[in-house]
Amino acid sequence: MTTLALALAPPRERAQARVVYQVAVALAGSLLVAGLAQVSIKLPFTPVPITGQTLGVLLVGAALGPALGVLSMGLYLLEGAIGLPFYAEGKGGTEFLGFASATGGYLWGFVLAGALVGRLSRSGWDRSLRGSIGAMLLGNVVIYAVGLPWLHHALPALVGAPVKVEETLASGLYPFVIGDTIKLLLAAGLLPVAWRLVGRGREDLR
């Protein structure tokens, strides 16, 4: 199966146009995540803000597929690393990707989530609401699987004391469950609808 972005790409016979298109959608995906990163709420008890980033990551991964999804998220990390204000709260710089960063694990987790959600979508998971929810849920799990251990490593230096696992979960998981569930369901609902629109568009062209 193909992905949503590649379903709209120029045909393989137009190789140059297809490559330009793929680079363009990967760049657009990185800019979407950067824009949603600015939808940010700072919480007083944790260095990890609530943002719209995960919505963008899930949508980009699902729409672009594994290869372009990884490329898009890699571009996003690179854009922020070179100093563009693309990370949450308009921040940027390589320090946000390091082990001392409370949010570094989440950022690197975006790349893995883009790969996983993209792979599942290429297998057809994004064609139905149930499959799309499953793909988005697994993508979120991957982000936390990288982000939480990273946060647990970074927190002691930030708070000046040893940190228990429960404290890490209170800082990096519990406050975000409701918001991430909403974003997950929103992303999951958009993909099947988009596929139906693409199908109708193809029928109109016949």
C-alpha positions as CSV (number, residue, x, y, z in Angstrom):
1,M,0.0,0.0,0.0
2,T,1.0,3.6,-0.3
3,T,0.7,6.6,2.0
4,L,-1.5,9.6,1.7
5,A,1.3,11.9,0.6
6,L,2.6,9.5,-2.0
7,A,-0.9,8.9,-3.3
8,L,-0.9,12.6,-4.3
9,A,2.7,12.6,-5.6
10,P,3.6,13.0,-9.3
11,P,3.9,9.6,-11.1
12,R,7.2,7.7,-11.0
13,E,7.7,8.5,-14.7
14,R,8.2,12.1,-13.6
15,A,11.1,11.2,-11.4
16,Q,12.5,14.8,-10.8
17,A,9.1,16.2,-10.0
18,R,8.4,13.3,-7.6
19,V,11.7,14.0,-5.7
20,V,11.0,17.7,-5.5
21,Y,7.5,16.9,-4.2
22,Q,8.8,14.5,-1.6
23,V,11.4,17.0,-0.3
24,A,8.7,19.7,-0.2
25,V,6.2,17.6,1.8
26,A,9.0,16.6,4.2
27,L,9.9,20.2,4.8
28,A,6.2,21.1,5.1
29,G,5.8,18.4,7.7
30,S,8.7,19.8,9.8
31,L,7.2,23.3,9.6
32,L,3.8,22.0,10.7
33,V,5.4,20.4,13.8
34,A,7.3,23.7,14.4
35,G,4.1,25.7,14.2
36,L,2.3,23.4,16.6
37,A,5.2,23.5,19.0
38,Q,4.3,27.1,19.6
39,V,0.9,26.1,20.9
40,S,2.5,25.7,24.3
41,I,1.3,25.8,28.0
42,K,4.0,26.0,30.7
43,L,3.2,24.0,33.8
44,P,4.7,25.2,37.1
45,F,5.6,21.8,38.4
46,T,7.4,20.3,35.4
47,P,10.0,21.5,32.8
48,V,8.0,19.7,30.1
49,P,5.4,22.0,28.6
50,I,2.1,20.9,27.0
51,T,2.3,21.5,23.3
52,G,0.7,20.6,20.0
53,Q,3.8,18.9,18.7
54,T,2.6,15.3,19.0
55,L,-0.4,16.1,16.9
56,G,1.9,17.2,14.1
57,V,4.2,14.3,14.6
58,L,1.4,11.7,14.3
59,L,-0.2,13.4,11.3
60,V,3.2,13.8,9.5
61,G,4.2,10.2,10.1
62,A,0.9,8.8,9.0
63,A,0.6,11.0,5.9
64,L,4.2,10.7,4.7
65,G,5.2,7.2,5.5
66,P,8.3,5.8,7.3
67,A,11.1,7.2,5.1
68,L,9.6,10.7,4.5
69,G,8.3,10.8,8.1
70,V,11.8,10.2,9.5
71,L,13.2,12.8,7.0
72,S,10.6,15.3,8.1
73,M,11.2,14.8,11.8
74,G,15.0,14.9,11.2
75,L,14.6,18.2,9.5
76,Y,12.6,19.5,12.4
77,L,15.3,18.5,14.9
78,L,17.9,20.1,12.6
79,E,16.0,23.3,12.2
80,G,15.7,23.7,15.9
81,A,19.3,22.6,16.5
82,I,20.8,25.3,14.3
83,G,19.0,27.9,16.4
84,L,15.7,28.5,14.6
85,P,12.9,29.1,17.3
86,F,11.1,25.9,16.3
87,Y,11.1,24.0,19.6
88,A,8.4,24.5,22.2
89,E,8.1,28.1,23.5
90,G,10.1,29.4,20.6
91,K,13.3,27.9,21.7
92,G,16.1,26.4,19.7
93,G,19.7,25.1,20.0
94,T,21.6,21.9,20.2
95,E,21.4,21.9,24.0
96,F,17.7,20.8,23.7
97,L,18.8,17.5,22.1
98,G,21.4,16.6,24.8
99,F,21.1,14.3,27.7
100,A,20.8,17.2,30.1
101,S,17.6,18.4,28.4
102,A,14.3,17.5,30.0
103,T,12.6,17.4,26.6
104,G,15.4,15.9,24.5
105,G,14.0,12.4,24.7
106,Y,10.6,13.5,23.5
107,L,12.3,15.3,20.5
108,W,14.3,12.2,19.5
109,G,11.2,10.1,20.1
110,F,9.4,12.1,17.4
111,V,11.8,10.6,14.8
112,L,11.0,7.0,16.0
113,A,7.3,7.8,16.2
114,G,7.3,9.2,12.7
115,A,8.9,6.0,11.4
116,L,6.5,3.6,13.3
117,V,3.3,5.5,12.5
118,G,4.5,5.9,8.9
119,R,5.2,2.2,8.6
120,L,1.8,1.2,10.0
121,S,0.0,3.7,7.8
122,R,1.8,2.3,4.7
123,S,0.4,-1.1,5.8
124,G,-3.1,0.4,5.7
125,W,-3.7,1.1,9.3
126,D,-4.7,4.7,8.5
127,R,-7.6,3.7,6.2
128,S,-10.0,3.0,9.1
129,L,-10.7,4.7,12.4
130,R,-9.8,1.7,14.5
131,G,-6.5,1.1,12.7
132,S,-5.6,4.8,12.8
133,I,-6.2,5.0,16.5
134,G,-4.0,2.0,17.0
135,A,-1.2,3.5,15.0
136,M,-1.4,6.9,16.8
137,L,-1.5,5.2,20.2
138,L,1.6,3.2,19.4
139,G,3.3,6.3,18.1
140,N,2.6,8.0,21.4
141,V,3.9,5.0,23.3
142,V,7.2,5.3,21.4
143,I,7.5,9.0,22.2
144,Y,7.1,8.3,25.9
145,A,9.3,5.2,25.8
146,V,12.2,7.5,24.8
147,G,11.1,10.7,26.6
148,L,10.5,9.4,30.1
149,P,13.8,7.6,30.7
150,W,15.6,10.7,29.2
151,L,13.6,13.0,31.6
152,H,14.4,10.7,34.5
153,H,18.1,11.1,33.8
154,A,17.8,14.9,33.4
155,L,15.6,15.8,36.3
156,P,18.0,15.3,39.3
157,A,20.3,18.0,37.9
158,L,17.4,20.3,37.3
159,V,15.8,20.0,40.7
160,G,19.0,19.5,42.7
161,A,18.0,16.1,44.2
162,P,17.5,12.5,43.4
163,V,14.2,11.7,41.6
164,K,12.0,8.7,42.0
165,V,10.3,7.1,39.1
166,E,6.9,8.2,40.3
167,E,8.1,11.8,40.3
168,T,9.3,11.4,36.7
169,L,5.9,10.1,35.7
170,A,4.2,13.1,37.5
171,S,6.4,15.4,35.6
172,G,6.5,13.8,32.2
173,L,3.4,11.6,31.8
174,Y,0.4,12.1,34.0
175,P,-0.3,15.8,33.1
176,F,-0.3,15.0,29.4
177,V,-2.5,11.9,29.2
178,I,-5.8,13.8,28.6
179,G,-4.3,16.2,26.0
180,D,-2.5,13.5,24.2
181,T,-5.6,11.4,24.0
182,I,-7.5,14.3,22.4
183,K,-4.6,14.9,20.0
184,L,-4.4,11.1,19.2
185,L,-8.1,10.9,18.5
186,L,-8.1,14.1,16.3
187,A,-5.1,12.8,14.3
188,A,-6.7,9.3,14.0
189,G,-10.0,10.8,12.8
190,L,-8.4,13.0,10.1
191,L,-6.6,10.3,8.2
192,P,-9.6,8.1,7.2
193,V,-11.5,11.2,6.2
194,A,-8.5,12.4,4.1
195,W,-8.4,9.1,2.3
196,R,-12.1,9.2,1.5
197,L,-11.6,12.7,0.0
198,V,-8.6,11.5,-2.1
199,G,-10.7,8.6,-3.4
200,R,-13.6,10.9,-4.3
201,G,-11.1,13.2,-6.1
202,R,-9.8,10.4,-8.2
203,E,-13.3,9.3,-9.1
204,D,-14.1,12.9,-10.2
205,L,-11.1,12.9,-12.5
206,R,-12.2,9.8,-14.4
